Amino acid sequence: MQLGQLQELKPQLDELGYQIVAVSPDLPARVKQTIDELGLEYELLSDSKMNLARAMGIAFQVDKRTLERYRKSGLDLEEYTGERHHLLPVPAVFIIGSDRIIRYEYVNPNHAVRPTPEIIMAAAKMTLG
């Protein structure tokens, strides 16, 4: 699920009583830029030091070959995160109940495979009961 798709689900999730909070590995200034560019109406927080991602076990080390490929395509992780740790989070979605218990989680190390909006909505409805 991409940030823009999450924005599209916001009215439905609001109706169910959910609050959306997304976390990015980017610096706060880049996060603000993303919020403005995409017109996000939900919380997008910065975890550029990867503290949350590490604590949740979803941080991974980007290998040198991939770092070089990113740089050649114009993506400099150090510039985006402001850090030299070369860590990124694997794509993940967590639905947390008002009791602070994780009711649904989706974690996949393959960044190309993400849950569809339909799956997120089904999980959100399922975890209400």
C-alpha positions in Angstrom: 0.0 0.0 0.0 1.4 3.4 -1.0 0.8 6.6 0.9 -1.6 8.0 -1.8 -3.7 4.8 -1.7 -3.9 5.1 2.1 -5.2 8.7 1.6 -7.9 7.3 -0.6 -9.0 4.9 2.1 -9.0 7.6 4.8 -12.8 8.4 4.6 -13.7 4.7 5.0 -11.2 4.2 7.8 -12.4 7.3 9.5 -16.0 6.0 9.3 -14.9 2.8 11.1 -13.2 4.9 13.8 -9.6 4.3 12.8 -6.8 6.9 12.9 -4.1 6.6 10.2 -0.5 7.0 11.2 2.2 6.3 8.7 6.0 6.3 9.3 8.7 7.2 6.8 12.5 6.7 6.9 12.8 10.2 5.4 14.0 13.3 7.3 11.2 15.5 8.8 11.6 18.1 6.0 11.2 15.5 3.3 8.2 14.1 5.2 6.6 17.5 5.2 7.3 17.8 1.4 5.6 14.4 0.8 2.6 15.4 2.9 2.3 18.6 0.8 2.9 16.9 -2.6 0.4 14.1 -2.0 -2.1 16.2 0.0 -2.1 13.8 2.9 -4.7 14.4 5.5 -3.3 11.9 8.0 -0.2 11.7 10.2 3.1 10.9 8.4 5.9 10.8 10.9 9.7 10.6 10.4 11.8 7.7 11.6 15.0 8.7 9.9 17.1 7.2 12.7 15.1 4.0 12.2 14.4 3.6 15.9 10.8 2.5 15.5 11.6 0.2 12.6 14.4 -1.5 14.6 12.2 -1.8 17.6 9.5 -3.5 15.5 12.0 -5.8 13.7 11.3 -4.4 10.3 14.6 -2.6 9.5 17.0 -4.1 7.0 20.4 -3.2 5.9 20.6 -2.1 2.3 23.5 -3.8 0.6 26.3 -1.9 -1.3 25.1 -3.0 -4.7 21.6 -1.8 -4.1 22.9 1.5 -2.6 24.9 2.1 -5.8 21.9 1.3 -7.9 19.8 3.7 -5.9 22.4 6.4 -6.2 22.6 6.0 -10.0 18.8 6.4 -10.2 19.0 9.6 -8.2 18.0 8.2 -4.8 20.6 9.0 -2.1 19.6 7.3 1.1 22.0 9.4 3.2 20.4 12.6 1.7 16.9 11.3 2.3 17.4 10.0 5.9 20.2 12.3 7.0 21.9 9.2 8.3 24.7 6.8 7.2 23.1 3.7 8.6 21.8 2.6 5.2 18.7 1.0 6.7 15.2 0.9 5.3 12.0 -0.6 6.7 10.3 -3.5 4.9 6.8 -2.6 3.9 4.5 -3.1 6.8 0.9 -2.4 7.9 -0.2 -2.7 11.5 -3.8 -2.3 12.8 -3.7 -1.5 16.5 -6.8 -1.6 18.7 -7.8 1.0 21.2 -6.4 -1.4 23.8 -2.9 -0.9 22.1 -2.8 -4.5 20.9 -1.7 -5.3 17.4 -4.8 -6.8 15.8 -3.4 -7.2 12.3 0.0 -7.1 10.8 1.3 -7.3 7.3 5.1 -7.5 6.8 6.8 -8.6 3.6 10.5 -8.2 2.8 9.6 -8.0 -0.9 9.0 -4.3 -1.3 7.2 -4.9 -4.6 4.4 -6.9 -2.9 2.1 -4.8 -0.8 -1.4 -5.3 0.5 -4.2 -4.0 -1.7 -6.7 -1.4 -0.4 -9.3 -4.2 -0.4 -7.2 -6.3 2.0 -6.6 -3.4 4.3 -10.3 -2.6 4.5 -11.2 -6.2 5.1 -8.6 -6.4 7.9 -9.9 -3.1 9.4 -13.5 -4.4 9.4 -12.4 -7.9 10.7 -10.5 -6.4 13.7 -13.4 -4.3 14.9 -15.3 -7.2 16.3 
